Amino acid sequence: MTETFGRPRVRSWQVVAFDYGPSKEDPSYMYSAVDKVPAARPVGELMQKEKEHHQSLLKTPGLYAHMVLLDPDRWEKGLYSLWQSREQAVPVKADCVSDYEVLDSYRQMQGAA
């Protein structure tokens, strides 16, 4: 395949943080957020701030799971959260925020992403 089409760029996310929250109820809502990593800000400093926010978010009622990702190819950060309900979700500010209804066919998560 690579002989015919070459080697395409592959988007790769590095997991910075992943943990389950306090909610044991099946989630019904998910949001994903992708934002640029500012060129003027040191990446380590930004990821440390995201880890701190991640840790504080883990105490939020209704949170099922939260993950922070870094794409070093496009210099973007990704935030993904599963919530028991939309009303309990903590709003996020980012370039691109998407939200989803988790279908009833949801199956118990087995480990991290």
N, C-alpha and C positions, 0 to 999 in steps of 0.2 A: 504494500500500500504506500509506504513512504517513497518507494522508487517512482511511483506514478504521480503521487500528489505532493511529495515533499513532506517536510515536517511542519505542520501548522503550530501556531502558538497555542499553548494549552493553559487555560486559566487555572491557577493553583492557589488555593487558600491555605494559609498556615493557621492552625487553631492556637489562639492566644490564651483563651480561657473557655472552659465548659463545665457547668455544674447544674445539678437539679435544684429547684427551689423548694419551698415548703409545701406546695400543693401536691396532694396525692390523688386528686380528682383528675379524670381524663381532661386534657385541654380541649377547648372549643374554638380558640382563637390563636393566631400566630401573626407576628409581624417580622418583616425583614427590612433592614435599612443598610444602604451602601452609601458611603461618603468618601470624598477625596481626603488623602493625608496631605495636609498643607506642606509645601516644600520648605517653608521657613521654620517649621517646627521639627525638632529632633524626634525621630520615630520612637526611640526608646521612651522618651518623656510622654508622648501621646499614648503609647501602649500601657505605660504604668498608670496613667489616669484612667484608661478604659478598664484595666484590671481592678482598680479601686472602685469604680462605678459598678462593675460586675459584682464585686463582693458585697457592696451595700444593697444592690438589687436583690440578692439572694434571700434577703429577709422579708421581701415584699409578699404579703398574702396574695394568693392567686397565681403566683409564678410557678410554672411547672419545670421549665428548663431555660437556660440562657447561654448563648455562645458569642464569643468575640473572635473575629477572624481578621487576618491581614493578607492582602494580595500584594506581594512585593514587586510584581511585574507591572501592575497598573497603579500602584501606590494608592490603594483603597482599603478602607476598613469596612467590615461587615458585622452587623449586630443582628442576631436572630433570637427570638423569644417565643416560647409557647406559654399561653395563659389559660387559666380555667375559664375566664370569660373576657369579652372585649372591655367591659366596664372596669375590670381590675387591672388592665394593662397600663403600664406607665408609658406616657407618650414619649416619642423619640424624635429628635430633629436631625435630619440628614438630607443629602441631595436627592436621594431616591428611597422612598418609604413605601412598602407594599404590605397590605394586610390580607389575611386569608381566614376563611372559616375552615376549621378542621373537620373533616368529614366523619360520619359515624363509623366508617370502615377503618378508622384509626386503630393501629395496633400498638401495644405496649412497646416503648422504646427499649432497645437492648444495647446499652452502652452509648458512647459518644458518637459523633458524626463520622 
